[in-house]
């Protein structure tokens, strides 16, 4: 399963809350590595668009989304926070609304929720690039 084909996706989400998205993303990612146990090798595979189905990568994504405020301690997506932060990074409120309605879906586990959220946002980003 393609959970994370590119950490650029993380950067997309990071733009919603950071003045310098790459720095904030790196800060969250570095803080989450010990907690998730994800290896640099796995992160590099994801950065290189390789198929990665690793529970530690999913845990890493969950940690990042929690630190960003996108997922609460209860494991559910904070839709209002996501909309607010995405709208700050975009001048397309209608597009943000559609993206959030499509992608902000709680799954069976918090890790699956984080994984699927990132996957959905990535696909939406790729579709937008194609048009």
N, CA, C and O atoms as CSV, one atom per row, in Angstrom:
chain,resi,resn,atom,element,x,y,z
A,1,UNK,N,N,0.854,-1.173,0.000
A,1,UNK,CA,C,0.000,0.000,0.000
A,1,UNK,C,C,0.895,1.230,0.000
A,1,UNK,O,O,1.896,1.300,0.713
A,2,UNK,N,N,0.511,2.178,-0.806
A,2,UNK,CA,C,1.262,3.442,-0.816
A,2,UNK,C,C,0.707,4.336,0.270
A,2,UNK,O,O,-0.346,4.953,0.110
A,3,UNK,N,N,1.419,4.399,1.367
A,3,UNK,CA,C,0.952,5.253,2.451
A,3,UNK,C,C,1.507,6.647,2.301
A,3,UNK,O,O,0.795,7.640,2.449
A,4,UNK,N,N,2.762,6.705,2.010
A,4,UNK,CA,C,3.408,8.003,1.874
A,4,UNK,C,C,4.368,7.902,0.705
A,4,UNK,O,O,5.424,7.280,0.819
A,5,UNK,N,N,4.015,8.501,-0.410
A,5,UNK,CA,C,4.894,8.401,-1.562
A,5,UNK,C,C,5.897,9.531,-1.588
A,5,UNK,O,O,6.858,9.501,-2.356
A,6,UNK,N,N,5.680,10.517,-0.759
A,6,UNK,CA,C,6.618,11.641,-0.774
A,6,UNK,C,C,6.477,12.471,0.482
A,6,UNK,O,O,5.366,12.810,0.890
A,7,UNK,N,N,7.570,12.791,1.079
A,7,UNK,CA,C,7.481,13.656,2.252
A,7,UNK,C,C,7.147,15.078,1.853
A,7,UNK,O,O,6.938,15.938,2.708
A,8,UNK,N,N,7.097,15.328,0.550
A,8,UNK,CA,C,6.589,16.617,0.087
A,8,UNK,C,C,5.169,16.804,0.596
A,8,UNK,O,O,4.723,17.922,0.853
A,9,UNK,N,N,4.483,15.707,0.732
A,9,UNK,CA,C,3.146,15.759,1.282
A,9,UNK,C,C,3.157,16.359,2.673
A,9,UNK,O,O,2.309,17.183,3.014
A,10,UNK,N,N,4.136,15.934,3.482
A,10,UNK,CA,C,4.263,16.519,4.812
A,10,UNK,C,C,4.483,18.021,4.693
A,10,UNK,O,O,3.941,18.803,5.475
A,11,UNK,N,N,5.278,18.413,3.714
A,11,UNK,CA,C,5.535,19.839,3.533
A,11,UNK,C,C,4.250,20.579,3.175
A,11,UNK,O,O,4.036,21.711,3.609
A,12,UNK,N,N,3.396,19.933,2.380
A,12,UNK,CA,C,2.118,20.557,2.034
A,12,UNK,C,C,1.295,20.818,3.292
A,12,UNK,O,O,0.748,21.905,3.479
A,13,UNK,N,N,1.221,19.817,4.135
A,13,UNK,CA,C,0.483,19.991,5.384
A,13,UNK,C,C,1.182,21.013,6.264
A,13,UNK,O,O,0.531,21.826,6.920
A,14,UNK,N,N,2.503,20.971,6.276
A,14,UNK,CA,C,3.262,21.898,7.122
A,14,UNK,C,C,3.018,23.348,6.729
A,14,UNK,O,O,3.064,24.237,7.579
A,15,UNK,N,N,2.758,23.594,5.450
A,15,UNK,CA,C,2.540,24.975,5.030
A,15,UNK,C,C,1.329,25.580,5.709
A,15,UNK,O,O,1.195,26.801,5.785
A,16,UNK,N,N,0.456,24.730,6.197
A,16,UNK,CA,C,-0.756,25.227,6.840
A,16,UNK,C,C,-0.485,25.827,8.213
A,16,UNK,O,O,-1.335,26.549,8.734
A,17,UNK,N,N,0.661,25.556,8.812
A,17,UNK,CA,C,0.884,26.070,10.162
A,17,UNK,C,C,2.239,26.706,10.390
A,17,UNK,O,O,2.495,27.181,11.496
A,18,UNK,N,N,3.103,26.740,9.425
A,18,UNK,CA,C,4.455,27.218,9.684
A,18,UNK,C,C,4.810,28.411,8.825
A,18,UNK,O,O,4.412,28.497,7.663
A,19,UNK,N,N,5.567,29.336,9.410
A,19,UNK,CA,C,6.112,30.433,8.629
A,19,UNK,C,C,7.113,29.872,7.637
A,19,UNK,O,O,7.118,30.248,6.465
A,20,UNK,N,N,7.947,28.983,8.106
A,20,UNK,CA,C,8.856,28.259,7.227
A,20,UNK,C,C,8.495,26.777,7.342
A,20,UNK,O,O,8.943,26.102,8.268
A,21,UNK,N,N,7.699,26.276,6.422
A,21,UNK,CA,C,7.160,24.920,6.528
A,21,UNK,C,C,8.217,23.830,6.669
A,21,UNK,O,O,8.047,22.897,7.454
A,22,UNK,N,N,9.299,23.944,5.918
A,22,UNK,CA,C,10.319,22.906,5.980
A,22,UNK,C,C,10.957,22.836,7.363
A,22,UNK,O,O,11.237,21.747,7.865
A,23,UNK,N,N,11.184,23.983,7.974
A,23,UNK,CA,C,11.768,23.997,9.317
A,23,UNK,C,C,10.808,23.402,10.339
A,23,UNK,O,O,11.218,22.618,11.195
A,24,UNK,N,N,9.544,23.767,10.257
A,24,UNK,CA,C,8.559,23.248,11.202
A,24,UNK,C,C,8.374,21.748,10.993
A,24,UNK,O,O,8.290,20.988,11.958
A,25,UNK,N,N,8.311,21.335,9.756
A,25,UNK,CA,C,8.189,19.916,9.448
A,25,UNK,C,C,9.380,19.151,10.005
A,25,UNK,O,O,9.212,18.105,10.632
A,26,UNK,N,N,10.568,19.662,9.782
A,26,UNK,CA,C,11.782,19.000,10.282
A,26,UNK,C,C,11.751,18.928,11.810
A,26,UNK,O,O,12.112,17.910,12.399
A,27,UNK,N,N,11.321,20.011,12.437
A,27,UNK,CA,C,11.223,20.038,13.900
A,27,UNK,C,C,10.273,18.943,14.398
A,27,UNK,O,O,10.617,18.185,15.306
A,28,UNK,N,N,9.087,18.864,13.806
A,28,UNK,CA,C,8.121,17.846,14.213
A,28,UNK,C,C,8.633,16.444,13.894
A,28,UNK,O,O,8.522,15.535,14.717
A,29,UNK,N,N,9.187,16.276,12.713
A,29,UNK,CA,C,9.685,14.968,12.310
A,29,UNK,C,C,10.803,14.502,13.234
A,29,UNK,O,O,10.810,13.354,13.680
A,30,UNK,N,N,11.741,15.390,13.517
A,30,UNK,CA,C,12.842,15.032,14.419
A,30,UNK,C,C,12.327,14.673,15.805
A,30,UNK,O,O,12.812,13.728,16.428
A,31,UNK,N,N,11.349,15.422,16.284
A,31,UNK,CA,C,10.778,15.144,17.605
A,31,UNK,C,C,10.009,13.823,17.610
A,31,UNK,O,O,9.930,13.155,18.641
A,32,UNK,N,N,9.448,13.447,16.469
A,32,UNK,CA,C,8.631,12.238,16.399
A,32,UNK,C,C,9.441,10.964,16.145
A,32,UNK,O,O,8.959,9.867,16.431
A,33,UNK,N,N,10.641,11.085,15.623
A,33,UNK,CA,C,11.434,9.887,15.313
A,33,UNK,C,C,11.617,8.965,16.513
A,33,UNK,O,O,11.366,7.766,16.393
A,34,UNK,N,N,12.045,9.478,17.667
A,34,UNK,CA,C,12.217,8.558,18.806
A,34,UNK,C,C,10.895,7.917,19.247
A,34,UNK,O,O,10.865,6.756,19.656
A,35,UNK,N,N,9.822,8.675,19.161
A,35,UNK,CA,C,8.512,8.164,19.578
A,35,UNK,C,C,7.996,7.088,18.628
A,35,UNK,O,O,7.478,6.062,19.070
A,36,UNK,N,N,8.137,7.321,17.330
A,36,UNK,CA,C,7.598,6.387,16.338
A,36,UNK,C,C,8.543,5.228,16.054
A,36,UNK,O,O,8.105,4.137,15.690
A,37,UNK,N,N,9.835,5.465,16.220
A,37,UNK,CA,C,10.814,4.433,15.912
A,37,UNK,C,C,11.083,4.273,14.431
A,37,UNK,O,O,11.759,3.327,14.027
A,38,UNK,N,N,10.567,5.181,13.607
A,38,UNK,CA,C,10.790,5.099,12.165
A,38,UNK,C,C,12.270,5.325,11.871
A,38,UNK,O,O,12.932,6.131,12.525
A,39,UNK,N,N,12.770,4.609,10.888
A,39,UNK,CA,C,14.178,4.752,10.527
A,39,UNK,C,C,14.347,5.820,9.451
A,39,UNK,O,O,13.415,6.147,8.717
A,40,UNK,N,N,15.542,6.341,9.384
A,40,UNK,CA,C,15.860,7.310,8.333
A,40,UNK,C,C,15.731,6.645,6.965
A,40,UNK,O,O,15.338,7.287,5.991
A,41,UNK,N,N,16.060,5.364,6.899
A,41,UNK,CA,C,15.936,4.614,5.645
A,41,UNK,C,C,14.481,4.595,5.162
A,41,UNK,O,O,14.209,4.798,3.978
A,42,UNK,N,N,13.564,4.353,6.076
A,42,UNK,CA,C,12.144,4.342,5.714
A,42,UNK,C,C,11.691,5.724,5.270
A,42,UNK,O,O,10.960,5.859,4.289
A,43,UNK,N,N,12.125,6.747,5.991
A,43,UNK,CA,C,11.771,8.113,5.596
A,43,UNK,C,C,12.336,8.441,4.219
A,43,UNK,O,O,11.666,9.084,3.411
A,44,UNK,N,N,13.556,8.008,3.947
A,44,UNK,CA,C,14.162,8.257,2.634
A,44,UNK,C,C,13.409,7.529,1.530
A,44,UNK,O,O,13.238,8.069,0.437
A,45,UNK,N,N,12.959,6.311,1.805
A,45,UNK,CA,C,12.153,5.588,0.810
A,45,UNK,C,C,10.881,6.373,0.495
A,45,UNK,O,O,10.498,6.515,-0.666
A,46,UNK,N,N,10.241,6.874,1.530
A,46,UNK,CA,C,9.027,7.667,1.322
A,46,UNK,C,C,9.345,8.925,0.524
A,46,UNK,O,O,8.592,9.305,-0.373
A,47,UNK,N,N,10.462,9.570,0.852
A,47,UNK,CA,C,10.869,10.776,0.114
A,47,UNK,C,C,11.135,10.474,-1.356
A,47,UNK,O,O,10.948,11.333,-2.218
A,48,UNK,N,N,11.574,9.241,-1.638
A,48,UNK,CA,C,11.905,8.842,-3.006
A,48,UNK,C,C,10.739,8.162,-3.722
A,48,UNK,O,O,10.929,7.482,-4.730
A,49,UNK,N,N,9.540,8.354,-3.192
A,49,UNK,CA,C,8.310,7.862,-3.827
A,49,UNK,C,C,8.233,6.337,-3.889
A,49,UNK,O,O,7.541,5.794,-4.749
A,50,UNK,N,N,8.923,5.647,-3.000
A,50,UNK,CA,C,8.843,4.194,-2.967
A,50,UNK,C,C,7.625,3.770,-2.155
A,50,UNK,O,O,7.178,4.477,-1.252
A,51,UNK,N,N,7.104,2.605,-2.500
A,51,UNK,CA,C,5.998,2.027,-1.743
A,51,UNK,C,C,6.481,1.706,-0.339
A,51,UNK,O,O,7.440,0.954,-0.168
A,52,UNK,N,N,5.835,2.260,0.653
A,52,UNK,CA,C,6.220,2.011,2.040
A,52,UNK,C,C,4.969,1.648,2.828
A,52,UNK,O,O,4.031,2.440,2.930
A,53,UNK,N,N,4.969,0.448,3.379
A,53,UNK,CA,C,3.871,0.025,4.248
A,53,UNK,C,C,4.497,-0.379,5.574
A,53,UNK,O,O,4.740,-1.558,5.831
A,54,UNK,N,N,4.750,0.608,6.398
A,54,UNK,CA,C,5.467,0.410,7.653
A,54,UNK,C,C,4.655,1.025,8.786
A,54,UNK,O,O,4.387,2.227,8.771
A,55,UNK,N,N,4.262,0.220,9.764
A,55,UNK,CA,C,3.494,0.767,10.884
A,55,UNK,C,C,4.217,1.914,11.599
A,55,UNK,O,O,3.577,2.810,12.148
A,56,UNK,N,N,5.541,1.879,11.587
A,56,UNK,CA,C,6.294,2.952,12.240
A,56,UNK,C,C,6.158,4.266,11.473
A,56,UNK,O,O,6.153,5.339,12.075
A,57,UNK,N,N,6.048,4.183,10.152
A,57,UNK,CA,C,5.846,5.390,9.351
A,57,UNK,C,C,4.453,5.966,9.614
A,57,UNK,O,O,4.270,7.182,9.671
A,58,UNK,N,N,3.483,5.076,9.771
A,58,UNK,CA,C,2.130,5.527,10.104
A,58,UNK,C,C,2.113,6.193,11.477
A,58,UNK,O,O,1.462,7.219,11.670
A,59,UNK,N,N,2.836,5.600,12.428
A,59,UNK,CA,C,2.931,6.195,13.769
A,59,UNK,C,C,3.630,7.542,13.700
A,59,UNK,O,O,3.286,8.465,14.439
A,60,UNK,N,N,4.603,7.653,12.820
A,60,UNK,CA,C,5.327,8.910,12.628
A,60,UNK,C,C,4.379,9.984,12.091
A,60,UNK,O,O,4.381,11.121,12.561
A,61,UNK,N,N,3.577,9.608,11.110
A,61,UNK,CA,C,2.592,10.542,10.547
A,61,UNK,C,C,1.604,10.988,11.617
A,61,UNK,O,O,1.254,12.165,11.694
A,62,UNK,N,N,1.159,10.053,12.436
A,62,UNK,CA,C,0.233,10.386,13.514
A,62,UNK,C,C,0.869,11.373,14.480
A,62,UNK,O,O,0.232,12.343,14.889
A,63,UNK,N,N,2.100,11.133,14.840
A,63,UNK,CA,C,2.808,12.031,15.751
A,63,UNK,C,C,2.892,13.440,15.170
A,63,UNK,O,O,2.639,14.420,15.871
A,64,UNK,N,N,3.245,13.542,13.892
A,64,UNK,CA,C,3.354,14.851,13.241
A,64,UNK,C,C,1.993,15.555,13.230
A,64,UNK,O,O,1.907,16.749,13.516
A,65,UNK,N,N,0.941,14.818,12.902
A,65,UNK,CA,C,-0.390,15.431,12.869
A,65,UNK,C,C,-0.854,15.851,14.254
A,65,UNK,O,O,-1.555,16.853,14.397
A,66,UNK,N,N,-0.472,15.097,15.268
A,66,UNK,CA,C,-0.805,15.509,16.640
A,66,UNK,C,C,-0.075,16.796,17.001
A,66,UNK,O,O,-0.670,17.714,17.565
A,67,UNK,N,N,1.214,16.864,16.675
A,67,UNK,CA,C,1.993,18.063,16.996
A,67,UNK,C,C,1.464,19.286,16.250
A,67,UNK,O,O,1.545,20.408,16.750
A,68,UNK,N,N,0.929,19.066,15.063
A,68,UNK,CA,C,0.385,20.170,14.273
A,68,UNK,C,C,-0.999,20.597,14.741
A,68,UNK,O,O,-1.485,21.665,14.371
A,69,UNK,N,N,-1.627,19.760,15.554
A,69,UNK,CA,C,-2.989,20.044,15.990
A,69,UNK,C,C,-4.048,19.494,15.047
A,69,UNK,O,O,-5.241,19.710,15.262
A,70,UNK,N,N,-3.624,18.785,14.003
A,70,UNK,CA,C,-4.571,18.240,13.033
A,70,UNK,C,C,-5.317,17.030,13.590
A,70,UNK,O,O,-6.441,16.749,13.174
A,71,UNK,N,N,-4.694,16.313,14.530
A,71,UNK,CA,C,-5.327,15.175,15.191
A,71,UNK,C,C,-5.229,15.407,16.687
A,71,UNK,O,O,-4.179,15.783,17.207
A,72,UNK,N,N,-6.340,15.176,17.370
A,72,UNK,CA,C,-6.360,15.350,18.822
A,72,UNK,C,C,-5.853,14.116,19.546
A,72,UNK,O,O,-5.570,13.091,18.925
A,73,UNK,N,N,-5.742,14.221,20.841
A,73,UNK,CA,C,-5.295,13.097,21.661
A,73,UNK,C,C,-6.238,11.905,21.566
A,73,UNK,O,O,-5.851,10.773,21.857
A,74,UNK,N,N,-7.478,12.167,21.156
A,74,UNK,CA,C,-8.455,11.089,20.996
A,74,UNK,C,C,-8.275,10.334,19.679
A,74,UNK,O,O,-8.983,9.360,19.423
A,75,UNK,N,N,-7.328,10.778,18.838
A,75,UNK,CA,C,-7.066,10.106,17.571
A,75,UNK,C,C,-7.967,10.531,16.437
A,75,UNK,O,O,-7.912,9.953,15.352
A,76,UNK,N,N,-8.795,11.531,16.670
A,76,UNK,CA,C,-9.713,12.012,15.634
A,76,UNK,C,C,-9.178,13.301,15.016
A,76,UNK,O,O,-8.555,14.126,15.685
A,77,UNK,N,N,-9.439,13.447,13.728
A,77,UNK,CA,C,-9.030,14.657,13.023
A,77,UNK,C,C,-9.790,15.866,13.555
A,77,UNK,O,O,-10.993,15.797,13.809
A,78,UNK,N,N,-9.082,16.957,13.716
A,78,UNK,CA,C,-9.670,18.237,14.130
A,78,UNK,C,C,-9.976,19.041,12.871
A,78,UNK,O,O,-9.166,19.855,12.428
A,79,UNK,N,N,-11.143,18.805,12.306
A,79,UNK,CA,C,-11.511,19.379,11.012
A,79,UNK,C,C,-11.442,20.903,11.028
A,79,UNK,O,O,-10.940,21.505,10.079
A,80,UNK,N,N,-11.930,21.525,12.073
A,80,UNK,CA,C,-11.902,22.992,12.134
A,80,UNK,C,C,-10.472,23.522,12.123
A,80,UNK,O,O,-10.187,24.526,11.469
A,81,UNK,N,N,-9.581,22.860,12.835
A,81,UNK,CA,C,-8.172,23.269,12.860
A,81,UNK,C,C,-7.540,23.089,11.488
A,81,UNK,O,O,-6.803,23.957,11.022
A,82,UNK,N,N,-7.824,21.970,10.845
A,82,UNK,CA,C,-7.279,21.715,9.507
A,82,UNK,C,C,-7.748,22.799,8.543
A,82,UNK,O,O,-6.945,23.362,7.799
A,83,UNK,N,N,-9.049,23.092,8.557
A,83,UNK,CA,C,-9.586,24.126,7.664
A,83,UNK,C,C,-8.934,25.476,7.942
A,83,UNK,O,O,-8.523,26.180,7.020
A,84,UNK,N,N,-8.845,25.823,9.208
A,84,UNK,CA,C,-8.259,27.111,9.585
A,84,UNK,C,C,-6.818,27.229,9.093
A,84,UNK,O,O,-6.440,28.244,8.507
A,85,UNK,N,N,-6.025,26.205,9.330
A,85,UNK,CA,C,-4.610,26.269,8.953
A,85,UNK,C,C,-4.421,26.174,7.446
A,85,UNK,O,O,-3.548,26.848,6.897
A,86,UNK,N,N,-5.212,25.360,6.765
A,86,UNK,CA,C,-5.116,25.285,5.310
A,86,UNK,C,C,-5.569,26.597,4.677
A,86,UNK,O,O,-4.971,27.050,3.701
A,87,UNK,N,N,-6.609,27.206,5.217
A,87,UNK,CA,C,-7.083,28.483,4.676
A,87,UNK,C,C,-6.051,29.591,4.850
A,87,UNK,O,O,-5.971,30.492,4.016
A,88,UNK,N,N,-5.267,29.539,5.916
A,88,UNK,CA,C,-4.198,30.523,6.105
A,88,UNK,C,C,-3.130,30.387,5.025
A,88,UNK,O,O,-2.474,31.366,4.667
A,89,UNK,N,N,-2.957,29.176,4.510
A,89,UNK,CA,C,-1.921,28.917,3.515
A,89,UNK,C,C,-2.451,28.987,2.083
A,89,UNK,O,O,-1.687,28.834,1.131
A,90,UNK,N,N,-3.743,29.215,1.931
A,90,UNK,CA,C,-4.353,29.184,0.603
A,90,UNK,C,C,-5.300,30.361,0.438
A,90,UNK,O,O,-5.843,30.882,1.413
A,91,UNK,N,N,-5.487,30.766,-0.792
A,91,UNK,CA,C,-6.484,31.797,-1.072
A,91,UNK,C,C,-7.679,31.187,-1.803
A,91,UNK,O,O,-8.398,31.875,-2.527
A,92,UNK,N,N,-7.874,29.893,-1.601
A,92,UNK,CA,C,-8.950,29.170,-2.264
A,92,UNK,C,C,-9.789,28.435,-1.214
A,92,UNK,O,O,-9.635,27.229,-1.021
A,93,UNK,N,N,-10.667,29.163,-0.548
A,93,UNK,CA,C,-11.483,28.585,0.526
A,93,UNK,C,C,-12.350,27.433,0.025
A,93,UNK,O,O,-12.544,26.443,0.730
A,94,UNK,N,N,-12.866,27.565,-1.184
A,94,UNK,CA,C,-13.700,26.496,-1.740
A,94,UNK,C,C,-12.878,25.229,-1.954
A,94,UNK,O,O,-13.337,24.126,-1.659
A,95,UNK,N,N,-11.666,25.396,-2.466
A,95,UNK,CA,C,-10.778,24.251,-2.663
A,95,UNK,C,C,-10.397,23.589,-1.351
A,95,UNK,O,O,-10.339,22.363,-1.259
A,96,UNK,N,N,-10.140,24.401,-0.340
A,96,UNK,CA,C,-9.815,23.869,0.987
A,96,UNK,C,C,-10.998,23.076,1.524
A,96,UNK,O,O,-10.826,21.978,2.051
A,97,UNK,N,N,-12.186,23.626,1.392
A,97,UNK,CA,C,-13.398,22.945,1.875
A,97,UNK,C,C,-13.553,21.583,1.202
A,97,UNK,O,O,-13.829,20.587,1.870
A,98,UNK,N,N,-13.375,21.537,-0.119
A,98,UNK,CA,C,-13.490,20.273,-0.853
A,98,UNK,C,C,-12.427,19.279,-0.401
A,98,UNK,O,O,-12.716,18.102,-0.186
A,99,UNK,N,N,-11.198,19.760,-0.259
A,99,UNK,CA,C,-10.100,18.892,0.164
A,99,UNK,C,C,-10.361,18.316,1.551
A,99,UNK,O,O,-10.198,17.116,1.773
A,100,UNK,N,N,-10.761,19.160,2.467
A,100,UNK,CA,C,-11.011,18.705,3.838
A,100,UNK,C,C,-12.191,17.736,3.870
A,100,UNK,O,O,-12.137,16.719,4.562
A,101,UNK,N,N,-13.246,18.036,3.135
A,101,UNK,CA,C,-14.398,17.131,3.100
A,101,UNK,C,C,-14.018,15.765,2.537
A,101,UNK,O,O,-14.536,14.739,2.976
A,102,UNK,N,N,-13.124,15.761,1.577
A,102,UNK,CA,C,-12.697,14.511,0.956
A,102,UNK,C,C,-11.695,13.752,1.825
A,102,UNK,O,O,-11.778,12.530,1.948
A,103,UNK,N,N,-10.758,14.467,2.423
A,103,UNK,CA,C,-9.613,13.812,3.059
A,103,UNK,C,C,-9.697,13.663,4.574
A,103,UNK,O,O,-9.075,12.761,5.134
A,104,UNK,N,N,-10.435,14.509,5.233
A,104,UNK,CA,C,-10.483,14.475,6.701
A,104,UNK,C,C,-11.539,13.477,7.164
A,104,UNK,O,O,-12.622,13.849,7.618
A,105,UNK,N,N,-11.192,12.207,7.037
A,105,UNK,CA,C,-12.104,11.120,7.380
A,105,UNK,C,C,-11.433,10.243,8.432
A,105,UNK,O,O,-10.346,9.710,8.208
A,106,UNK,N,N,-12.084,10.101,9.571
A,106,UNK,CA,C,-11.548,9.247,10.626
A,106,UNK,C,C,-11.704,7.783,10.238
A,106,UNK,O,O,-12.754,7.362,9.753
A,107,UNK,N,N,-10.648,7.021,10.457
A,107,UNK,CA,C,-10.624,5.594,10.123
A,107,UNK,C,C,-10.670,4.764,11.401
A,107,UNK,O,O,-10.918,5.291,12.486
A,108,UNK,N,N,-10.429,3.465,11.264
A,108,UNK,CA,C,-10.540,2.539,12.394
A,108,UNK,C,C,-9.531,2.822,13.500
A,108,UNK,O,O,-9.830,2.643,14.680
A,109,UNK,N,N,-8.335,3.264,13.116
A,109,UNK,CA,C,-7.305,3.570,14.113
A,109,UNK,C,C,-6.744,4.957,13.832
A,109,UNK,O,O,-6.832,5.441,12.703
A,110,UNK,N,N,-6.174,5.599,14.834
A,110,UNK,CA,C,-5.542,6.902,14.605
A,110,UNK,C,C,-4.416,6.827,13.566
A,110,UNK,O,O,-4.238,7.754,12.776
A,111,UNK,N,N,-3.660,5.729,13.569
A,111,UNK,CA,C,-2.572,5.571,12.597
A,111,UNK,C,C,-3.115,5.491,11.176
A,111,UNK,O,O,-2.564,6.100,10.259
A,112,UNK,N,N,-4.202,4.737,10.995
A,112,UNK,CA,C,-4.832,4.655,9.676
A,112,UNK,C,C,-5.409,6.006,9.272
A,112,UNK,O,O,-5.336,6.391,8.105
A,113,UNK,N,N,-5.973,6.712,10.219
A,113,UNK,CA,C,-6.510,8.045,9.944
A,113,UNK,C,C,-5.408,8.952,9.428
A,113,UNK,O,O,-5.581,9.630,8.415
A,114,UNK,N,N,-4.274,8.967,10.121
A,114,UNK,CA,C,-3.145,9.812,9.706
A,114,UNK,C,C,-2.628,9.385,8.343
A,114,UNK,O,O,-2.392,10.223,7.472
A,115,UNK,N,N,-2.454,8.091,8.160
A,115,UNK,CA,C,-1.950,7.561,6.899
A,115,UNK,C,C,-2.858,7.925,5.734
A,115,UNK,O,O,-2.395,8.413,4.703
A,116,UNK,N,N,-4.138,7.689,5.902
A,116,UNK,CA,C,-5.088,7.961,4.827
A,116,UNK,C,C,-5.244,9.458,4.565
A,116,UNK,O,O,-5.449,9.868,3.423
A,117,UNK,N,N,-5.150,10.261,5.600
A,117,UNK,CA,C,-5.216,11.709,5.415
A,117,UNK,C,C,-4.053,12.172,4.540
A,117,UNK,O,O,-4.252,12.895,3.564
A,118,UNK,N,N,-2.842,11.752,4.895
A,118,UNK,CA,C,-1.680,12.137,4.101
A,118,UNK,C,C,-1.785,11.617,2.671
A,118,UNK,O,O,-1.480,12.336,1.721
A,119,UNK,N,N,-2.214,10.379,2.522
A,119,UNK,CA,C,-2.347,9.780,1.197
A,119,UNK,C,C,-3.352,10.562,0.350
A,119,UNK,O,O,-3.095,10.845,-0.820
A,120,UNK,N,N,-4.480,10.905,0.935
A,120,UNK,CA,C,-5.528,11.645,0.233
A,120,UNK,C,C,-5.051,13.040,-0.170
A,120,UNK,O,O,-5.267,13.471,-1.303
A,121,UNK,N,N,-4.411,13.734,0.749
A,121,UNK,CA,C,-3.907,15.077,0.446
A,121,UNK,C,C,-2.865,14.997,-0.663
A,121,UNK,O,O,-2.831,15.845,-1.554
A,122,UNK,N,N,-2.018,13.978,-0.603
A,122,UNK,CA,C,-1.003,13.811,-1.650
A,122,UNK,C,C,-1.661,13.607,-3.013
A,122,UNK,O,O,-1.274,14.244,-3.993
A,123,UNK,N,N,-2.650,12.724,-3.073
A,123,UNK,CA,C,-3.329,12.473,-4.349
A,123,UNK,C,C,-4.010,13.739,-4.864
A,123,UNK,O,O,-3.975,14.017,-6.063
A,124,UNK,N,N,-4.615,14.489,-3.987
A,124,UNK,CA,C,-5.260,15.742,-4.387
A,124,UNK,C,C,-4.228,16.719,-4.933
A,124,UNK,O,O,-4.483,17.428,-5.907
A,125,UNK,N,N,-3.074,16.751,-4.304
A,125,UNK,CA,C,-1.994,17.634,-4.761
A,125,UNK,C,C,-1.506,17.215,-6.147
A,125,UNK,O,O,-1.281,18.063,-7.011
A,126,UNK,N,N,-1.344,15.916,-6.358
A,126,UNK,CA,C,-0.900,15.413,-7.660
A,126,UNK,C,C,-1.939,15.705,-8.743
A,126,UNK,O,O,-1.583,16.062,-9.866
A,127,UNK,N,N,-3.213,15.556,-8.408
A,127,UNK,CA,C,-4.277,15.866,-9.365
A,127,UNK,C,C,-4.267,17.345,-9.726
A,127,UNK,O,O,-4.456,17.705,-10.887
A,128,UNK,N,N,-4.049,18.190,-8.744
A,128,UNK,CA,C,-4.010,19.635,-8.995
A,128,UNK,C,C,-2.840,19.997,-9.900
A,128,UNK,O,O,-2.962,20.876,-10.753
A,129,UNK,N,N,-1.713,19.328,-9.721
A,129,UNK,CA,C,-0.543,19.570,-10.576
A,129,UNK,C,C,-0.834,19.177,-12.021
A,129,UNK,O,O,-0.369,19.830,-12.955
A,130,UNK,N,N,-1.605,18.108,-12.196
A,130,UNK,CA,C,-1.889,17.587,-13.533
A,130,UNK,C,C,-2.836,18.484,-14.320
A,130,UNK,O,O,-2.872,18.420,-15.549
A,131,UNK,N,N,-3.593,19.308,-13.632
A,131,UNK,CA,C,-4.578,20.161,-14.322
A,131,UNK,C,C,-4.071,21.539,-14.511
A,131,UNK,O,O,-4.771,22.382,-15.072
